[in-house]
Amino acid sequence: TSLHNSWLEIAEMADHIHVLASWSQRMLLNQGLNKEKIHLIRTAGPETLPPKIRLPMNDGVLRLVYWGRCNPEKGIHLLVDAICSLPRGTPIQLDLYGPYWDNKYAKKLLSRIKDDDRFNMLGTFPKDQLLPKLQNYDLAVIPSIWMETGPLTVLEAFASGLPVAGSDLGGIRELIRDVPGCFLVQLKSKNWLDLFKRIINNPSLISSPKLPKARTFDEIAAEIKKYIINPHTN
């Protein structure tokens, strides 16, 4: 197509192409781009906070948190379907932060969870309050159904000491695969349901996460500078 050809022409003109995830690097290579100009440089994240005080379900409730846009590609419906499949008395709570709860997709979700006290709609808040707020939860849930690149939400959860359950897809998979205390989940509500049941029955599954520290912006800058000075370095 003309759009694809235009993209290849632009990519050919570029000296360097910076990608944030391995899957996007592979995609560009499959399109025939010169591997010497494609550089995988993962994004930086926030500084790690002191260890959080809350222990898993120490108040008897599995407290989940989602933050980000309310759009279909973010997969929030998978969480809603899973939790609504549980008996009303199940000790589980999902707090939802973020914008765009006025579109058609959001209104459908809101109608589904109306009068269900297992869901809390908490709007947006200043970015500098994010990490301390995350330390009040047991598990970050990132159910995207498209190919995320970073994603920054994983790094923010790590910095707060919060384990992550995320879709077994794209950049989410790359960041949480093999991280103790984190979970890759297939893109079906049943898989989320099964995970929530497992954790409720055995909170120790998320009691001692070994979460990696995010790279710093100084490290990112140094790596980008290296490729600019010596573009053939891999």
N, C-alpha and C positions, 0 to 999 in steps of 0.2 A: 504494500500500500504506500501511498505518497507520504503519510505520516511516519511510517516506519523508516522509509528511505531518508526522510529529512532528519530523523533522529540519528541514524547511522552516519549521515554526513556531518552533523554537529559533533558527534562523538569522535569522529576521525580527526576533526580540527582541534580537539582538546589535547593539551599536553598531558594532563593528569585527570583521572576520574576517581573521586573519593566515594567509596561505598561503606555502609555501616554494618552490613550483614553478609555472611558467606553466601546466602541464597541469592542475593542480588549480584554478587560477584560472579557466581556461576551462570546466572542469566545473561549477563553481558558477554561472558566468554562464549556462551552458546550462540550468541548473535554474531560471532566472528570478530569481536573487537580485540585489539592487540593487548595481550595479557600484561605487557610491560607498563602500560599506562593505567591499569586498574589497581587501586590500592585499597585493601581492607583496613580501615582504621576505625575501630569501634568508638562510640561516643563516650565522653566523660560523664560522671555522675556526681551527686552531692557527697559531701564528707559524711563519714559514718558517725552517728550519734552514740552516746554511751548506751550500754545495754538497757533494753527496756525492762521495766519492772513486772509487767503483767506476765503471768504464766498461762499456758494454754487452758482455757475454760476454767480459770480459777474462780469464776462466779457461777459455774455450772452451765454456761452458754457458749457455744461456738460462735465467735464474733468475726464475721467476714466483712471485708471492705473492698469496694470498687470505687475508683476515681477516674474521671475522664468523660469524654463526650457520650451522649446517648444517641448513637446511630446504629443501624442494623449490623454493620460490619464489626462492631465491637462485641457482639454476641451476648448482650445482657439477657436476652430472652432465654438462653441456655440455663443461666442461674435461676431465673424466675421459674422456669419449668421444673427444674430439679427441686427447688425448695417447696414449691406448691405441691409436689408429689409426696412430700413428707406429711405425716399427721400434724395437725395444728399444734399439738403439745410438744413437738420436737424442740429441744433446746438449741435453736439456731437463729442467728440474726444477721441480716445483710444491710449494711449502711451504704448508701449510694451518694457520691459527691460528683458534681460536675454540671455542665451546661447542656442546653438543647433538649430540654424535657417538654418541648411544646410542638414537636413534629408528630407526624402520623404514627410512626413507630413507637415513640414515647407514650403517646396517648393510649395506645393499645396495651402497653405494659402497665401503665397506671390504672387502667380499668381492671386489669387482671389482679393487681395486688391491693386494690382498694379495700380498706378495713382489715387488712392482714398485718398484724403488729410485728410480724417477723421482718418487715421491710421498713426502712427509714429513708426518706428523701431529704437530704440535708443541704442541697444547693452547692454553691461555690464558696470559696474562702481564700484569703490571701495565701500566695504560694509559700511564704516564709513560715506558715503554720502547718504545712503538710506533714513533714517528717515527725514532729512531736505528736501530731494527731494520729498518725499511723501506729504509733507505739501503744495505742489503746486497744488494738485488735489482735486476733490470733492468726489470721491468714489473709493475705492479699489474693484476690481473684481477678484474673485477666483472661477473659474468655473469647478473645478476638477470633473471628472466623476468616480473616484475611491475613496477608503476609506482612506482619509488622517488621520494621527494620531495627530500631533501637532494641526494644522500646524503653523509653525513659522510665516508665512506670515500674519496670522490674528493678532498675537501678535505685529508684527512690525507695522501694520496699526493702531492698538489701541494706541501704544506708540506715533505715530505721530499725533494722533487726527483725524485720517481718518476713517469714517464709512466704513463698509464692506458689499458688496453683495456677497454671496457665495453659493455654492451648498448645497442643503438640504440633506446632506449625511455625514456620518462618523464624524471625528473630527471637521470639519468645523461647522456642525450643533451643536455640543456640545458647541463650543466656542461662537457662535453668536446668538444662540436661546435666545429669550427674551431680547436681548440687544437693547435698544431704538436707532433708527437711522440706524440699520443694517437690512439686508434682506436675508432670506433664499429663494433660487430659485430652482425650480424643474429642472431636467436635460434635458430641451428642449430649443431650441433657442427661441421659441415663448414666453416662460416665461421671458427670458432675455429681449426680445423686449418689452413686456408689462411693465416690470419694468422701462426700460429706458424712455418710453413714460410717465409713471406716474411721474417720477422725473422731466423730462423736463417741464411738465405742472405744477408741483408743487414742486419747489426746496426746500420749507420749510420742506419737508419730511426728508431731511438730514441736516437741519440747526442746530439742537441741539442734537447731539449724546451724549449719556451717556455711555462712553466707560470704561470698567474696566481696572484697572492697572494690569500689568503682575506680576506674582510671581517673587521673586528674587532668585538668585542662592543660597544664604544663606538659604532661606526657603526650597529649594529643598534638600540641604545637610542635614539640620536638620531633615527633614522627612525621608530621606533614613537612617540616623543614628538611628532614632527611631526604624525602622523596623529591623535593624541589631541587635540592643541591645535586643529588645523585639519582636521577629518575629510573635507573636500571637496578636499584637496590630492591630486593624482595625480602 
